[in-house]
Amino acid sequence: MGSKFRMSLGLPVAANINCTDNIRAKNLYIILVKGIGARPNRLPSACVGDMVMATVK
């Protein structure tokens, strides 16, 4: 059978990310992670390739 790869979830909700733009550097603040089924008392987190909603400050 095929093997299943595990990726670590490194970007939780409320994470601040430094993002560079052509004009100047900006900070992204993650609001929510799309497509993650959450359990009680666990923050949804994102990994590589996940879609997130964020604000730019």
C-alpha positions as CSV (number, residue, x, y, z in Angstrom):
1,M,0.0,0.0,0.0
2,G,1.0,3.6,-0.4
3,S,2.7,5.4,2.4
4,K,1.2,8.5,4.2
5,F,3.5,11.4,4.8
6,R,3.1,13.5,8.0
7,M,3.8,17.2,7.9
8,S,4.3,19.3,11.0
9,L,1.7,22.1,11.5
10,G,3.9,25.1,12.1
11,L,1.5,28.1,11.8
12,P,-1.2,28.2,14.4
13,V,-4.1,30.8,14.4
14,A,-2.9,34.2,15.7
15,A,0.6,33.7,14.3
16,N,2.5,36.8,13.0
17,I,4.4,36.2,9.7
18,N,6.8,38.6,8.1
19,C,6.0,38.9,4.4
20,T,8.0,40.9,1.9
21,D,6.3,42.9,-0.9
22,N,7.7,45.0,-3.8
23,I,7.0,48.2,-1.8
24,R,8.0,47.3,1.8
25,A,7.9,44.5,4.3
26,K,4.5,43.7,5.9
27,N,3.2,41.6,8.8
28,L,0.5,39.0,8.2
29,Y,-1.7,37.9,11.1
30,I,-3.5,34.5,10.6
31,I,-7.2,34.7,11.4
32,L,-8.4,31.2,10.3
33,V,-7.2,28.1,8.5
34,K,-9.4,26.7,5.8
35,G,-10.3,23.0,5.7
36,I,-9.0,22.0,9.1
37,G,-11.3,19.9,11.4
38,A,-10.7,21.2,14.9
39,R,-11.2,19.4,18.2
40,P,-12.0,21.0,21.6
41,N,-9.0,22.9,23.2
42,R,-6.9,22.6,20.1
43,L,-5.9,25.6,17.9
44,P,-6.2,25.0,14.2
45,S,-2.8,25.1,12.5
46,A,-1.6,25.4,8.9
47,C,1.3,23.7,7.1
48,V,2.8,24.0,3.6
49,G,0.1,24.4,1.0
50,D,-2.8,25.1,3.3
51,M,-5.1,28.1,2.6
52,V,-5.3,30.7,5.4
53,M,-7.2,33.9,5.9
54,A,-4.9,36.7,7.2
55,T,-4.8,40.4,7.8
56,V,-2.0,42.7,6.6
57,K,-0.7,45.2,9.0
